[in-house]
């Protein structure tokens, strides 16, 4: 379902994208990206305050609050049934909240629903396209529905086909498109008239790696254009790579918020992993490193083949470990600094108390 189905008055439509760019590094660790985010954070394009939604006796969303700074990407994460889609549906006017409020591009989602719909693009898991029409015809159709004159709609369609590397397929029926091409043309249709906020609900589900890369490049291009994006995804690597900020929802509540780096540090921080050549040395290694961290934080993996210890002093901890083990002639297959993945963060934040009690020696990898 897409809010693009609602005709609106045309807005400036000179939006271009660069989906051919390669996304290869975490944007949170890019210094130039940090400067850009700082400049764009003078206001928030999405503001949710205490959103509540009930279905009978079940509370799907229970007091969710967060903001998305203009021109940034927010990753909205949570297990199945956490309330992510219900939250997005309230923000995009598809559901009315039972309590709380939200503003999109300055417009109230209840009092000014039409203005909200004019300001956004919503792309769900399934493309909202007419499969009997060609790619170009779909773009022209959306342009006309969005209020563009016929000539404007044709020019804009050609611009987007070129930007999304679909010129060669422009005359082909969408029903013959591959999954990745369908996703690209679906997003392109939403950009016929430039939105202020883009909602992408699991946009890469079911796509092959190359098509996922294409969508990642599109998200990066949207951010470079100053368009605010709210991304829900089941691929934590995707959120880690693309998001300026992450909100984790579980059981209808926000349980964590921050950059990927902040969440990783909050859960377990950097640690050293020691893999001895001979597993029988694990006991000696524990004794030699006992004073570097509390005993309950020096963990041996379930197979008894490696050991992890918090790197409280970063590389200095690593150097000290190597020095001590070398002095005792303990052969190592591998030793190094490690950081938790976003998967580790997600599992730790959303695990139940029963899970935590059942796994006291959980390997942080």
QUIKARA-V698628 format. One record per helix or strand of 3 or more residues. SS is the DSSP state (hx for helix, st for strand). FROM is the first residue (numbers start at 1). LEN is the number of residues. If there is no record, write none. Layout:
ss->SS from->FROM len->LEN
ss->SS from->FROM len->LEN
This chain:
ss->hx from->3 len->3
ss->hx from->27 len->3
ss->hx from->31 len->10
ss->st from->44 len->12
ss->st from->58 len->12
ss->st from->73 len->5
ss->hx from->84 len->8
ss->st from->99 len->6
ss->hx from->113 len->7
ss->st from->120 len->4
ss->hx from->135 len->11
ss->hx from->150 len->14
ss->hx from->167 len->3
ss->hx from->174 len->3
ss->hx from->179 len->12
ss->st from->197 len->5
ss->hx from->209 len->16
ss->st from->228 len->5
ss->hx from->236 len->7
ss->st from->245 len->6
ss->st from->253 len->6
ss->hx from->260 len->8
ss->st from->270 len->7
ss->hx from->279 len->10
ss->hx from->290 len->3
ss->hx from->295 len->3
ss->st from->307 len->4
ss->hx from->315 len->13
ss->st from->332 len->8
ss->hx from->342 len->9
ss->hx from->353 len->6
